[in-house]
Amino acid sequence: MKSKEEVILVDENDVETGTMEKMEAHHGAHLHRAISVFITDTEGRWLLQQRTLEKYHSKGKWSNTCCSHPAPGELTIEAANRRLMQEMGMTADLTDLFQFQYKAELENNLTEHEIDHVFLGVTNQLPNPNTSEVMNYRYLSFEELQLEIENAPDQFSEWFKMIYKDVHQHILER
């Protein structure tokens, strides 16, 4: 029998306060740690994934390359590398860009209340997506992405819409 996945509960300063089963944390809107990975290629095109219809929230929505939660005792960079391989079948040298806190009510009475650590990698390696996690993927320029989000915001995950401009700003400053 598979054990239930736990997330790391944190306070407003990202200090660990305990652990909790993932779905319980999302149903109760408990603040927990998360990771989001953004990959671009050397031409500056962003790699997006479309979440499978089997996901527990944001089904079928376009989002950053991958995202998840660190396991108890796991560093955020370790979680970012692990999930990049598990979801997209790829590796990249990741840079920790920033972290932010957000709260978003989602379908199925779930709430994402996270301190999200955001990572960036640049690689031309093509993904080999895990079909239980990723329905589709594509590359597009920031300008194409921005236009799509303006015209069809409901096609994108909530956290992605909150941070894509900040990620773009960090890319420009590199």
Helices and strands as residue ranges (DSSP letters): E 6-10, E 16-21, H 22-27, E 32-40, E 46-51, E 62-63, E 66-68, H 76-88, E 94-106, E 110-122, E 134-140, H 142-151, G 153-155, H 158-173
